[in-house]
Amino acid sequence: MSRYKDKPNLVRLGTNLTKQREALELSVEDVSEMTGFSAQTIRNIEAGEESSLSYVIAICQALDLHPTKAFDFPIKLEPRFKLSAVRAEKTRLTQRIEGFVASDYFNQGRTAKDVVSELNEVYQIQTTTSAVSVILKRKVDEQILKIAQKGQQRIYKKN
């Protein structure tokens, strides 16, 4: 799989950097010295080649150009891909469970099955214990919840 590259916008960015450099009557070599980057790196960025944001910011600083000005060109404000219904539902489920975590719900131990029942009762959400378990495990990893084993059941509780 090849790396994503937004060539049209990178070229626009490079054009803005070039215009500013030329307006300041600086050479590529001058900017190279001011940033510590090679002249070829500066040329590549001005030509619209891929670069890290840190490089662009350093060049903007050398050119006394705020990065918002460097990026001042029309950009289509749409994601590359539409958010899938499955991903949106996972996010919604996570937010609902985080609401339970923020409340007193996990002050006492709860199983994934308990959480599924509560989600159904409060939000009319039909989900599975495995989907809920994944989210609860993440909360354990984030040290927000702790987990205890009681027979075959995992019990989740606030830390």
MDAnalysis code that builds the backbone (N, CA, C; Angstrom):
import MDAnalysis as mda
import numpy as np

u = mda.Universe.empty(477, n_residues=159, atom_resindex=np.repeat(np.arange(159), 3), trajectory=True)
u.add_TopologyAttr("name", ["N", "CA", "C"] * 159)
u.add_TopologyAttr("resid", np.arange(1, 160))
u.add_TopologyAttr("resname", ["MET", "SER", "ARG", "TYR", "LYS", "ASP", "LYS", "PRO", "ASN", "LEU", "VAL", "ARG", "LEU", "GLY", "THR", "ASN", "LEU", "THR", "LYS", "GLN", "ARG", "GLU", "ALA", "LEU", "GLU", "LEU", "SER", "VAL", "GLU", "ASP", "VAL", "SER", "GLU", "MET", "THR", "GLY", "PHE", "SER", "ALA", "GLN", "THR", "ILE", "ARG", "ASN", "ILE", "GLU", "ALA", "GLY", "GLU", "GLU", "SER", "SER", "LEU", "SER", "TYR", "VAL", "ILE", "ALA", "ILE", "CYS", "GLN", "ALA", "LEU", "ASP", "LEU", "HIS", "PRO", "THR", "LYS", "ALA", "PHE", "ASP", "PHE", "PRO", "ILE", "LYS", "LEU", "GLU", "PRO", "ARG", "PHE", "LYS", "LEU", "SER", "ALA", "VAL", "ARG", "ALA", "GLU", "LYS", "THR", "ARG", "LEU", "THR", "GLN", "ARG", "ILE", "GLU", "GLY", "PHE", "VAL", "ALA", "SER", "ASP", "TYR", "PHE", "ASN", "GLN", "GLY", "ARG", "THR", "ALA", "LYS", "ASP", "VAL", "VAL", "SER", "GLU", "LEU", "ASN", "GLU", "VAL", "TYR", "GLN", "ILE", "GLN", "THR", "THR", "THR", "SER", "ALA", "VAL", "SER", "VAL", "ILE", "LEU", "LYS", "ARG", "LYS", "VAL", "ASP", "GLU", "GLN", "ILE", "LEU", "LYS", "ILE", "ALA", "GLN", "LYS", "GLY", "GLN", "GLN", "ARG", "ILE", "TYR", "LYS", "LYS", "ASN"])
u.atoms.positions = np.array([
    [0.845, -1.183, 0.000],
    [0.000, 0.000, 0.000],
    [0.888, 1.243, 0.000],
    [0.621, 2.152, -0.901],
    [1.437, 3.365, -0.966],
    [0.953, 4.385, 0.059],
    [1.852, 5.261, 0.425],
    [1.516, 6.292, 1.406],
    [0.604, 7.330, 0.781],
    [-0.301, 7.842, 1.572],
    [-1.207, 8.894, 1.113],
    [-0.415, 10.171, 0.899],
    [-0.752, 10.867, -0.172],
    [-0.072, 12.122, -0.485],
    [-1.089, 13.052, -1.153],
    [-1.324, 14.186, -0.572],
    [-2.262, 15.172, -1.113],
    [-1.474, 16.157, -1.973],
    [-1.067, 15.718, -3.141],
    [-0.175, 16.487, -4.004],
    [-0.706, 17.896, -4.316],
    [-1.971, 18.065, -4.712],
    [-2.435, 19.426, -5.040],
    [-2.265, 20.415, -3.890],
    [-2.599, 20.001, -2.677],
    [-2.471, 20.911, -1.536],
    [-1.020, 21.103, -1.118],
    [-0.200, 20.085, -1.276],
    [1.221, 20.243, -0.993],
    [1.864, 21.234, -1.968],
    [1.430, 21.196, -3.209],
    [1.947, 22.152, -4.207],
    [1.508, 23.575, -3.840],
    [0.257, 23.744, -3.423],
    [-0.220, 25.073, -3.009],
    [0.583, 25.593, -1.820],
    [0.836, 24.723, -0.856],
    [1.643, 25.091, 0.305],
    [3.045, 25.510, -0.146],
    [3.654, 24.708, -0.989],
    [4.990, 25.013, -1.492],
    [5.026, 26.332, -2.242],
    [3.995, 26.606, -3.010],
    [3.905, 27.874, -3.749],
    [3.858, 29.055, -2.786],
    [3.071, 28.913, -1.725],
    [2.991, 29.997, -0.731],
    [4.336, 30.225, -0.040],
    [5.045, 29.153, 0.261],
    [6.363, 29.284, 0.890],
    [7.349, 29.948, -0.075],
    [7.304, 29.539, -1.328],
    [8.197, 30.125, -2.340],
    [7.922, 31.615, -2.505],
    [6.647, 31.982, -2.599],
    [6.279, 33.397, -2.760],
    [6.807, 34.231, -1.597],
    [6.648, 33.721, -0.383],
    [7.123, 34.457, 0.786],
    [8.645, 34.577, 0.776],
    [9.315, 33.482, 0.440],
    [10.782, 33.512, 0.396],
    [11.252, 34.532, -0.628],
    [10.627, 34.535, -1.799],
    [11.017, 35.472, -2.849],
    [10.678, 36.911, -2.467],
    [9.552, 37.110, -1.786],
    [9.170, 38.456, -1.337],
    [10.192, 39.009, -0.345],
    [10.799, 38.122, 0.430],
    [11.834, 38.531, 1.387],
    [13.222, 38.598, 0.738],
    [13.263, 38.293, -0.557],
    [14.508, 38.283, -1.323],
    [15.543, 37.349, -0.698],
    [15.077, 36.181, -0.313],
    [15.949, 35.152, 0.240],
    [16.120, 34.030, -0.782],
    [17.286, 33.422, -0.776],
    [17.522, 32.265, -1.638],
    [17.166, 30.995, -0.871],
    [17.061, 29.902, -1.596],
    [16.843, 28.607, -0.952],
    [17.981, 28.322, 0.024],
    [19.186, 28.689, -0.361],
    [20.346, 28.465, 0.500],
    [20.255, 29.290, 1.784],
    [19.693, 30.499, 1.698],
    [19.494, 31.319, 2.901],
    [18.548, 30.605, 3.877],
    [17.441, 30.117, 3.342],
    [16.464, 29.419, 4.187],
    [17.091, 28.138, 4.738],
    [17.906, 27.492, 3.932],
    [18.616, 26.297, 4.380],
    [19.467, 26.609, 5.602],
    [20.204, 27.685, 5.533],
    [21.056, 28.072, 6.657],
    [20.219, 28.453, 7.884],
    [19.087, 29.112, 7.654],
    [18.243, 29.573, 8.759],
    [17.502, 28.427, 9.457],
    [17.308, 27.316, 8.731],
    [16.567, 26.187, 9.300],
    [17.459, 25.014, 9.694],
    [18.619, 24.932, 9.070],
    [19.484, 23.781, 9.291],
    [19.130, 22.598, 8.403],
    [18.202, 22.801, 7.476],
    [17.811, 21.756, 6.527],
    [18.617, 21.932, 5.253],
    [18.761, 20.863, 4.505],
    [19.499, 20.976, 3.242],
    [18.709, 21.826, 2.249],
    [19.435, 22.437, 1.331],
    [18.782, 23.229, 0.282],
    [17.838, 22.345, -0.529],
    [18.217, 21.086, -0.739],
    [17.352, 20.170, -1.490],
    [16.044, 19.915, -0.748],
    [16.104, 19.821, 0.567],
    [14.881, 19.642, 1.354],
    [13.962, 20.840, 1.157],
    [14.517, 22.041, 1.207],
    [13.714, 23.257, 0.995],
    [13.099, 23.228, -0.401],
    [13.905, 22.906, -1.412],
    [13.397, 22.838, -2.798],
    [12.271, 21.810, -2.912],
    [12.470, 20.655, -2.285],
    [11.443, 19.606, -2.347],
    [10.126, 20.079, -1.733],
    [10.195, 20.725, -0.602],
    [8.977, 21.209, 0.059],
    [8.315, 22.283, -0.796],
    [9.100, 23.191, -1.333],
    [8.544, 24.231, -2.205],
    [7.931, 23.628, -3.476],
    [8.435, 22.476, -3.898],
    [7.916, 21.809, -5.095],
    [6.685, 20.951, -4.789],
    [6.302, 20.890, -3.520],
    [5.107, 20.138, -3.160],
    [5.367, 18.697, -2.787],
    [6.593, 18.392, -2.421],
    [6.902, 17.027, -1.977],
    [6.463, 16.845, -0.529],
    [6.275, 15.614, -0.165],
    [5.850, 15.262, 1.192],
    [6.902, 15.714, 2.208],
    [6.440, 16.189, 3.357],
    [7.336, 16.624, 4.412],
    [6.615, 16.521, 5.745],
    [7.384, 16.568, 6.810],
    [6.747, 16.570, 8.125],
    [6.306, 17.993, 8.455],
    [5.344, 18.086, 9.309],
    [4.833, 19.386, 9.730],
    [5.919, 20.197, 10.436],
    [6.808, 19.525, 11.153],
    [7.893, 20.218, 11.854],
    [8.787, 20.982, 10.875],
    [9.064, 20.386, 9.728],
    [9.870, 21.062, 8.714],
    [9.139, 22.303, 8.190],
    [7.864, 22.151, 7.911],
    [7.082, 23.276, 7.381],
    [7.045, 24.415, 8.396],
    [6.845, 24.090, 9.657],
    [6.794, 25.126, 10.695],
    [8.140, 25.849, 10.786],
    [9.231, 25.097, 10.749],
    [10.562, 25.724, 10.826],
    [10.804, 26.644, 9.632],
    [10.365, 26.240, 8.460],
    [10.516, 27.099, 7.278],
    [9.656, 28.351, 7.432],
    [8.438, 28.185, 7.918],
    [7.565, 29.343, 8.164],
    [8.226, 30.305, 9.145],
    [8.835, 29.789, 10.177],
    [9.514, 30.646, 11.160],
    [10.661, 31.412, 10.503],
    [11.417, 30.728, 9.664],
    [12.530, 31.395, 8.973],
    [12.025, 32.484, 8.033],
    [10.833, 32.274, 7.487],
    [10.259, 33.231, 6.530],
    [9.347, 34.256, 7.197],
    [9.282, 34.240, 8.528],
    [8.397, 35.149, 9.266],
    [6.966, 35.065, 8.718],
    [6.541, 33.827, 8.510],
    [5.224, 33.547, 7.931],
    [4.473, 32.621, 8.872],
    [3.369, 33.105, 9.420],
    [2.593, 32.240, 10.301],
    [2.071, 31.056, 9.480],
    [2.122, 29.847, 10.040],
    [1.657, 28.681, 9.276],
    [0.233, 28.813, 8.742],
    [-0.636, 29.544, 9.445],
    [-1.990, 29.716, 8.915],
    [-1.973, 30.458, 7.582],
    [-1.011, 31.345, 7.412],
    [-0.866, 32.056, 6.133],
    [-0.296, 31.127, 5.064],
    [0.610, 30.255, 5.462],
    [1.179, 29.304, 4.507],
    [0.101, 28.363, 3.972],
    [-0.861, 28.053, 4.836],
    [-1.955, 27.156, 4.442],
    [-3.194, 27.930, 3.984],
    [-3.040, 29.190, 3.666],
    [-4.172, 30.020, 3.260],
    [-4.481, 29.809, 1.777],
    [-5.169, 28.719, 1.510],
    [-5.641, 28.410, 0.164],
    [-6.871, 27.528, 0.320],
    [-7.716, 27.484, -0.700],
    [-8.947, 26.675, -0.589],
    [-8.629, 25.188, -0.433],
    [-9.231, 24.588, 0.556],
    [-9.100, 23.151, 0.786],
    [-10.504, 22.577, 0.900],
    [-10.747, 21.507, 0.173],
    [-12.036, 20.826, 0.253],
    [-12.151, 20.207, 1.646],
    [-13.126, 20.659, 2.406],
    [-13.271, 20.218, 3.792],
    [-14.214, 19.024, 3.881],
    [-13.718, 17.920, 3.380],
    [-14.442, 16.655, 3.449],
    [-13.439, 15.566, 3.790],
    [-13.868, 14.581, 4.554],
    [-12.947, 13.472, 4.814],
    [-12.693, 12.677, 3.531],
    [-11.573, 11.994, 3.497],
    [-11.274, 11.154, 2.337],
    [-12.321, 10.066, 2.175],
    [-12.819, 9.541, 3.301],
    [-13.797, 8.460, 3.286],
    [-14.921, 8.790, 4.247],
    [-16.119, 8.365, 3.918],
    [-17.276, 8.564, 4.787],
    [-17.145, 7.636, 5.991],
    [-17.502, 8.140, 7.157],
    [-17.488, 7.331, 8.375],
    [-18.530, 6.227, 8.230],
    [-18.110, 4.994, 8.422],
    [-19.034, 3.860, 8.269],
    [-20.039, 3.845, 9.420],
    [-21.171, 3.264, 9.160],
    [-22.208, 3.135, 10.190],
    [-21.700, 2.279, 11.347],
    [-20.913, 1.268, 11.044],
    [-20.368, 0.395, 12.088],
    [-19.437, 1.183, 13.014],
    [-18.528, 1.980, 12.424],
    [-17.596, 2.781, 13.232],
    [-18.367, 3.825, 14.042],
    [-19.344, 4.469, 13.432],
    [-20.140, 5.484, 14.134],
    [-20.872, 4.855, 15.324],
    [-21.371, 3.651, 15.134],
    [-22.079, 2.966, 16.219],
    [-21.121, 2.590, 17.350],
    [-19.892, 2.179, 17.011],
    [-18.899, 1.865, 18.040],
    [-18.569, 3.110, 18.858],
    [-18.439, 4.235, 18.187],
    [-18.154, 5.488, 18.889],
    [-19.315, 5.858, 19.805],
    [-20.533, 5.727, 19.297],
    [-21.717, 6.038, 20.102],
    [-21.786, 5.122, 21.328],
    [-21.500, 3.849, 21.125],
    [-21.505, 2.891, 22.230],
    [-20.445, 3.265, 23.264],
    [-19.262, 3.610, 22.799],
    [-18.180, 4.016, 23.707],
    [-18.597, 5.242, 24.517],
    [-19.202, 6.214, 23.863],
    [-19.631, 7.424, 24.572],
    [-20.677, 7.112, 25.629],
    [-21.589, 6.208, 25.335],
    [-22.612, 5.833, 26.320],
    [-21.958, 5.149, 27.537],
    [-21.021, 4.255, 27.259],
    [-20.337, 3.570, 28.360],
    [-19.499, 4.555, 29.164],
    [-18.855, 5.496, 28.486],
    [-18.094, 6.527, 29.202],
    [-19.011, 7.353, 30.096],
    [-20.250, 7.540, 29.691],
    [-21.233, 8.214, 30.540],
    [-21.497, 7.421, 31.812],
    [-21.588, 6.104, 31.658],
    [-21.759, 5.256, 32.844],
    [-20.539, 5.354, 33.752],
    [-19.358, 5.365, 33.160],
    [-18.121, 5.458, 33.931],
    [-18.079, 6.781, 34.700],
    [-18.496, 7.867, 34.059],
    [-18.474, 9.194, 34.689],
    [-19.501, 9.286, 35.826],
    [-20.548, 8.495, 35.740],
    [-21.572, 8.497, 36.793],
    [-21.130, 7.552, 37.909],
    [-22.043, 7.228, 38.777],
    [-21.762, 6.311, 39.884],
    [-21.961, 4.850, 39.499],
    [-22.308, 4.578, 38.259],
    [-22.681, 3.228, 37.828],
    [-21.615, 2.186, 38.162],
    [-20.353, 2.508, 37.967],
    [-19.283, 1.537, 38.207],
    [-18.699, 1.638, 39.624],
    [-19.390, 2.342, 40.519],
    [-18.934, 2.355, 41.911],
    [-19.074, 0.961, 42.520],
    [-20.016, 0.201, 41.995],
    [-20.103, -1.209, 42.368],
    [-19.724, -2.038, 41.155],
    [-19.252, -3.235, 41.385],
    [-18.784, -4.087, 40.307],
    [-19.879, -4.424, 39.305],
    [-19.517, -4.397, 38.026],
    [-20.470, -4.706, 36.950],
    [-19.828, -5.657, 35.954],
    [-20.631, -6.551, 35.413],
    [-20.164, -7.422, 34.338],
    [-20.511, -6.780, 32.996],
    [-19.937, -7.294, 31.942],
    [-20.280, -6.804, 30.600],
    [-21.768, -7.026, 30.338],
    [-22.291, -8.136, 30.840],
    [-23.719, -8.420, 30.670],
    [-24.576, -7.372, 31.375],
    [-24.149, -6.941, 32.563],
    [-24.860, -5.866, 33.275],
    [-24.895, -4.594, 32.423],
    [-23.760, -4.274, 31.825],
    [-23.652, -3.053, 31.015],
    [-24.553, -3.159, 29.784],
    [-24.578, -4.333, 29.156],
    [-25.455, -4.542, 27.991],
    [-26.909, -4.306, 28.395],
    [-27.311, -4.843, 29.534],
    [-28.687, -4.658, 30.013],
    [-28.991, -3.187, 30.278],
    [-28.039, -2.502, 30.905],
    [-28.231, -1.075, 31.213],
    [-28.311, -0.237, 29.939],
    [-27.474, -0.541, 28.966],
    [-27.524, 0.169, 27.680],
    [-28.877, -0.026, 27.005],
    [-29.391, -1.231, 27.082],
    [-30.691, -1.519, 26.478],
    [-31.806, -0.783, 27.212],
    [-31.719, -0.783, 28.535],
    [-32.757, -0.137, 29.342],
    [-32.742, 1.387, 29.183],
    [-31.566, 1.988, 29.249],
    [-31.457, 3.448, 29.238],
    [-31.531, 4.025, 27.822],
    [-30.850, 3.372, 26.876],
    [-30.724, 3.939, 25.524],
    [-31.383, 3.103, 24.429],
    [-31.979, 1.981, 24.800],
    [-32.567, 1.070, 23.832],
    [-31.536, 0.636, 22.775],
    [-30.311, 0.421, 23.234],
    [-29.226, -0.025, 22.360],
    [-29.119, -1.537, 22.473],
    [-29.164, -2.216, 21.335],
    [-28.945, -3.655, 21.276],
    [-27.483, -3.880, 20.903],
    [-26.737, -4.501, 21.787],
    [-25.325, -4.765, 21.518],
    [-24.948, -6.101, 22.142],
    [-23.698, -6.461, 22.010],
    [-23.228, -7.748, 22.513],
    [-22.277, -7.537, 23.693],
    [-22.135, -8.574, 24.497],
    [-21.190, -8.494, 25.615],
    [-19.760, -8.387, 25.093],
    [-19.468, -8.980, 23.944],
    [-18.098, -8.886, 23.421],
    [-17.772, -7.461, 22.992],
    [-18.734, -6.771, 22.387],
    [-18.499, -5.369, 21.992],
    [-18.285, -4.506, 23.232],
    [-19.074, -4.744, 24.260],
    [-18.950, -3.990, 25.507],
    [-17.639, -4.335, 26.207],
    [-17.268, -5.602, 26.196],
    [-16.027, -6.036, 26.854],
    [-14.801, -5.355, 26.274],
    [-14.784, -5.165, 24.965],
    [-13.658, -4.491, 24.319],
    [-13.505, -3.070, 24.873],
    [-14.609, -2.378, 25.011],
    [-14.586, -0.998, 25.515],
    [-14.192, -0.985, 26.999],
    [-14.748, -1.895, 27.768],
    [-14.411, -1.959, 29.191],
    [-12.945, -2.304, 29.391],
    [-12.410, -3.194, 28.581],
    [-10.983, -3.545, 28.662],
    [-10.123, -2.322, 28.369],
    [-10.542, -1.504, 27.414],
    [-9.805, -0.269, 27.104],
    [-9.806, 0.651, 28.320],
    [-10.919, 0.728, 29.022],
    [-11.004, 1.563, 30.230],
    [-10.109, 1.009, 31.337],
    [-9.943, -0.298, 31.377],
    [-9.000, -0.911, 32.321],
    [-7.575, -0.520, 31.928],
    [-7.261, -0.627, 30.629],
    [-5.930, -0.250, 30.137],
    [-5.615, 1.217, 30.418],
    [-6.655, 2.060, 30.375],
    [-6.490, 3.493, 30.666],
    [-6.474, 3.756, 32.167],
    [-6.608, 2.701, 32.972],
    [-6.613, 2.755, 34.429],
    [-7.783, 3.568, 34.988],
    [-8.875, 3.542, 34.270],
    [-10.098, 4.209, 34.719],
    [-10.960, 3.206, 35.493],
    [-10.958, 1.961, 34.995],
    [-11.645, 0.874, 35.677],
    [-10.618, -0.175, 36.079],
    [-11.002, -0.974, 37.060],
    [-10.182, -2.139, 37.389],
    [-11.037, -3.369, 37.134],
    [-10.366, -4.490, 36.987],
    [-11.057, -5.734, 36.652],
    [-10.729, -6.787, 37.687],
    [-11.728, -7.546, 38.053],
    [-11.534, -8.673, 38.972],
    [-12.227, -9.884, 38.363],
    [-11.687, -11.039, 38.608],
    [-12.266, -12.275, 38.101],
    [-13.069, -12.923, 39.212],
    [-14.311, -13.271, 38.919],
    [-15.173, -13.965, 39.884],
    [-15.733, -15.187, 39.151],
    [-15.059, -16.302, 39.340],
    [-15.424, -17.496, 38.573],
    [-15.115, -17.249, 37.102],
    [-16.119, -17.397, 36.253],
    [-15.960, -17.154, 34.819],
    [-16.211, -15.692, 34.451],
    [-16.714, -14.919, 35.396],
    [-17.105, -13.539, 35.094],
    [-15.990, -12.549, 35.400],
    [-15.922, -11.539, 34.555],
    [-15.036, -10.401, 34.817],
    [-15.900, -9.285, 35.383],
    [-15.461, -8.741, 36.479],
    [-16.196, -7.687, 37.167],
    [-15.400, -6.381, 36.994],
    [-16.068, -5.365, 36.493],
    [-15.438, -4.057, 36.253],
    [-15.941, -3.084, 37.300],
    [-15.000, -2.308, 37.847],
    [-15.334, -1.352, 38.882],
    [-14.406, -0.153, 38.757],
    [-14.871, 1.015, 39.232],
    [-14.021, 2.214, 39.206],
    [-12.788, 2.014, 40.061],
    [-11.702, 2.603, 39.615],
    [-10.456, 2.583, 40.402],
    [-10.573, 3.457, 41.607],
])
